[in-house]
Amino acid sequence: MRSSTSSSDEYSEPIATRPGFVRQTAADRPGVAQPVPERDIPDRAWGPIWISAVLLAVLLTGAWEWHWRAYGVTPSYRNSDGQWAQQRRRIDHGEGDALVLIGSSRTLFDMQLPVWKQVTGEQPIQLSLEGTSSLPALEDLAADPKFHGRVLVGVTTSLFFSGYAGRAAAISNWRKQSPNDRMGTALSMHFIEPYLAFYDEDYALRTVLARQAWPVRPGTHPYEDVRKLSLSDRDRNTYMWPKVVDDQAYRDTARRIWAQQWSGPPRPGMETSAKRQKIADAQIDRAVKAVQTLRARGARVVFVRQPVIGPYRAFEDHAEPPASTWDVLLKRSGSPGLVFSDYPDLQGFKPPEWSHLSHADALRYTALLAPKVERLFTRMRDGGS
């Protein structure tokens, strides 16, 4: 038996042998200072292996791209938080008197920036975010002393009066965006997004795997995430993906996903009408405060409700009755509001999946809406209500 005072030379030979044994580890030589680890690299034909790995990666990437192109996907900008921040910085870089559009996906999809410019001579800054109440963006503009322009606030009642803001991080973090993040966004927008169809979160492998028909555990209520609905340009001009219009099965999928809002359990804290009203009142308080701050700086605000039909409209009118939400918002804020259903020429639009206009309809709708909104802004400037 070795004594505890044995020299380190006694450990010069391996204590254990095992298949594939290369060198001793700390466990093999207790109490002995360990040398700098050295990894034994086997002698292989690394050049051909490296070339084979690259070719395999290119082949698999090409196959993934081909698969989604065959499905109908085309390259489009990702509408990332970084792209939103690019547009938001325009206000602080000299466009403080601009017309800004904020809202959720209806304002994002239904407002076509080139048409607005054609009709009014001015192209707005698009700061709407899908799945997100317009309130965080409104408060962000109110907190920015450099902004004194006009704001079109899109109101999707199920989001605005519930306070739901799925992409609020884009608004709260844009000032903290690092140079590295800015460079990454710029490189992605220049060299990847315009060319690769699969470069979309909806087609990431983890996303595709997650939405497969996996077994459901008893007592759970799995929620199906919203699928891809739109295409975006470099300036965040966004419009409905033609597949939603042309592919009945895909359109039915979009409708089924929306229906989860009224067929599934209510959101926590919104189980009763009284609870929903309490939350709505809190959102109205936020809006009134932001509007007052903007008005004191000379900015003007108009609220707009975009077209919505079918079960989606019935759901919103039931969950957030206009008399106790929309009407109260306009009265307390003192800002004018525009509802599509109040104008004969804005009626008759049929959103394919109940909630957003097709690209063709969005072009026509924007041309009709823009003059109405501009007249409201002009009346406010001239002292009208």
Beta strands, then each sheet from edge to edge (+ up, - down):
strand 1: 99-102
strand 2: 125-126
strand 3: 150-154
strand 4: 230-232
strand 5: 238-240
strand 6: 300-305
strand 7: 337-339
sheet 1: 2+ 1+ 3+ 6+ 7+
sheet 2: 4+ 5-
end
